[in-house]
Amino acid sequence: MRLTRRLWRDIPVWGLVMPSLFLFIVFSWQPLVSGLYLSFFKTKGYSAERFVGWQNYIEVLQNSEFRQTLLNTFLYVGWSLVIGFLLPIFIAIVINEMSHLKSWFKFAVYFPVIVPGIAAAMMWMFIFDPGEGGLLNLLLNRIGLGPLSWLQNPHMSIPLIVITMTWKSFGGSVILYLASLQGVNRELYEAASLDGAGIRQRLWNITIPQISSIIGIMFILQIISVFQVMYEPLTMTEGGPSNSSMSLMLQSYFYAFRYFDAGKSMTVGSMTFVVLLALTFVYYKINRRAE
């Protein structure tokens, strides 16, 4: 009788949970399991045709294009940390110290986040256009310098795409850092000022240690996010020139929708998943320690 009452009491709770649980299983776990399954098969289109075991993994790993793609993906991560990791922290600290127009600057830095990703990539394509009509080349012509190739330069393509990604997404990180900075006890700054601490000392000894937990979490999340980069190189370079900006997720996309080889597409996706699983485990450990 008591169990029956408890079940009836929990029905509204299950009613709230079940739609989200159903969507999570259908759109997250089911594709993941299906992808792992297909990665062990020779496929015809998107249907499993013949079990081949680890053969897809061996062929992908032996492909020189995959090795270049794996290196590119780590370059995306490295450049994103160089260009875009410290920037949100710096801007959040600056905005937090402002006395006027703080709300306007919060909106200004967050606005790019609400711009659709493809639209943002196309806008930056116009800025980096290699012709004389490109925005950057127009500015260079003003000072007497010739037009540059920008995205068509294999040494510049990844850093320029990372700049696009940073502009698009850093506003969300700024808001999170701002929320963390609001929780720092102002009395610590007042005590440090009385002891003669300068701005740099207060920043290094109070601000950074107080928000170190969120910095660690954002560090892992940024690596996980950038490791899955796809639509920016797809829109801006299609992985070129000469595969210099190809990423793992973009290569998986090409295997599936350009070469119609679902087995190899799922193989690349599965290997990416293993790397992300390891990074998520690290994130979980850091997050648990922070809590």
N, C-alpha and C positions, 0 to 999 in steps of 0.2 A: 504493500500500500504506500509506504514511504517512497519507494523507488518510483512508483507510478506518478506520485505528486511531483517528484523532482523532475521527471521527464517532461511533464506538462508545463512545469515552471520554466524549463529551459527551451521550450519551443520557440519563443520570440528571439532568443539569442541565436539559436541555430538558423532561424529565418534570416537574420542579419548576416551571419557568417557564410551560409551556403552559396549565395551568388558569387561572392569574391573567391571562395574556394573552388567553385566550378570553373570560373574564368581562369584562375591560376593553373588548374590541372589541364584544361583544354588548350590554352594559349602559351603555357610555359613548359610544363612537364611532359605533356604528350609529344610536342615537337622535339623536345630534347631526347626522349627515349627513342622516338622514331629515327632521329638523326644518328644516334649511336648504333642503332640496328642497321641502318642503310650503309654505314661506314664499313661494314664487314662484307658487303655484297657488291658484285658487279651489277651495275644498274643499266636499264634501258629506259631512257627518259628519267622518270621519277619512280620507277617500279623496280623492286629487287628481282634480279634474274638468276644469279648464281652466287653461292657463298664462296668467298675468296679469302676469308680469314684476315690476316694482317697485310695482304698484298697491297691494298689501297694506301695504307700507311707507309709501306716501304717505297712505293712509287712516288708518293708525294714528297717524302723525305729525300729521295735521290734526285728530285727535280731541282736544278740550279735556280729556277725562278722562285721556288718556294723558299730556298735559303735566303735569297735576296729579299723576299717579302718579309720573312721573319726578322731579318736585320732592320729593314725599313720600319717595322712596327716598333722595335725597341728604340729606333731613332726618333719616332714620333713621341714616344714616352719621354725620352731624354730631353728633346727640345721643348716639350710641354712643361717639364719641370724647370728648365732654364728660363723660358720666356714667361710662363703663365702661373707658376706656383707662388712666388713671392709677391707678385703684383697685387693680388686681392688682399693680402695681409697689409701691405703698405697703404693701399687706398682705404681700407677699412679703418686703419689707425688714424689717417688724415681726416676722414669724415667724422670719426668719433670725437675728435678734438675741436671740430668746428662749432662756432657759436651761432652762425647765421647760415641760412640756405641749406641746412643739413637734409631736409626732406627732399629738396630739389635734386641734390647730388645723389641721394639714394635712388630716386627715380631714374636719373640719367645713367647711372652705372647698371641698373637692372633692365633698362629698356631693351638692349640687344638680346636678352634672354627670351623675350616674347616674340622676337622676329623669327619667322619660320626658317628652319635650318637651310633648306635649299635656296630660299630667297637671299639669305645672308651670303651663302657661297657664291651665288651668281653676282651679287653686288661686288664682292671682292674680286671676282674674275674680271669685272670691268675695271676695277682699280689697277689690277696687275696685267691688263691687256698689253701684249708685246708690241702692238702697233703704235704709231705716233698719236693715236686718239686715246690711248690709255691714260687714266688720270695721273698716275705716277710719272709716265713718260712725258706728259704735258708739262708737269712741274719741272722735270729735268731739262726739257727744252728751254724753259724760261731762264735757266742759269747756264745754258750753252752746252749741256751734256747730251750725248746721243741717246736714243731709246735703248732700253735693256730688255732682255728676253723674259725676265722674271720667272714665271711658272714653267717656261720651256727650258730653263736651265736646270739640269739634273741635280746640281749642288744646292740650289735655292728652293726647289719645289716643296720639300718637307717643312723647312722653317717657315715659309710663307703660308702654307696650309695651317700650320700650328698657330700662326698669328691670327688667322681667320677663326680658328676654333677658340682661341683665348678671348678674342673680342666678343664672340657669341655667348660664351658661358661663364666668364669670370664674375659677372654681376651677381649670380646666385651665391658664389663663394663669398663675395664681399658682404652680402646680407647675413650669412651665417657667422662670419667673423665679427660683424657688428653686434649681433645678438650675444656672442660670447664676451665681447668687450664690455657690454652693458653690465655684466655680472661681476666685473672686477671692482673690488672695494676701493672707493676713492680715497679712503683714509690712508691707504698704503702710499699713494702718490703724495699726499700731504705730509706724511711722516718722512718720506724720502727727501722732499723739498726742504724740510726743516733741517735735515742732516747734510744739506748741501749737494744733493745728487742732481746732476744735470739731466737734460732730456734724453741723451743717449744712455745714461746709467739707469734712468727710470724705465726706459723701453726694454733694455736688456735684462734687468734684474726683477722687474715687476710684470710688465705687459706680456712679454713672451712666455715666461714660466706660467702665468695665470691662464693663458689660452693654449698651452702646449698640447693638451689632450685633443682639442678640436683640430689643431694643426696636424697632428699625427693621423687622425682619421681622414682629414681632407687629402693628405698625401697619398694614402692608400686608395681612396676613392678616385682620385684623379688618374692614378696609374691604371686602375681597372677601366675607367671610362675611356681613356685615350687608347688603350689596347684594343678597343672595339671600334675604332674610327673607320667609317666607311663612306658616308654620303659626301663628305667634303672632298676627298680625292676623287670619288666617282664623278662629282659635278664639275670639279675644277680642272682635273688632269686626266681622268680615266686611268689612273695608275701610272701615267707616263711622266716625263719622256723616258723610254727604255726601261719601264718598270721601276723607275727611281722613286716613285711615290706610292707604289702598290702596298696595300696593307693586307693583313690576314683575312679580315672580314670581307674586303673587296675581292680578294682572290676567291674566297668561298662563294661570293655572289656570282662572279664570272663563271666558275665551274658549273653552277646550277643553272644560270639563265643565259649564258652565252655559249657554253660548250655542252650544256644539257647532260652533264655527268654528275648526277646527284651523289653517287658514292664518294667521289673525291671531294665534292663540296662538303658533305657531312664529315669527311675525314679531317679536313682543315678546321671545320667548326668544332669538332670534338677535341682536337689538340688545343685549340684556343680555349675551349671550356676548361680543360685540365689546368692550363696556366691561370685562368681567372679563378678557378676553384682554390688554387694555392694562395693567390692574392687575397681572396675572400677570407680564407682561414687566418691569414695574418691580420686582416682588418678586424675579424671577430676577436682575436686575442687583444689587439690594441683597444678596441671598444670596451671589452670586458674589464681591462685594467683601468680605463678611464672612468668607468662607472663605479 
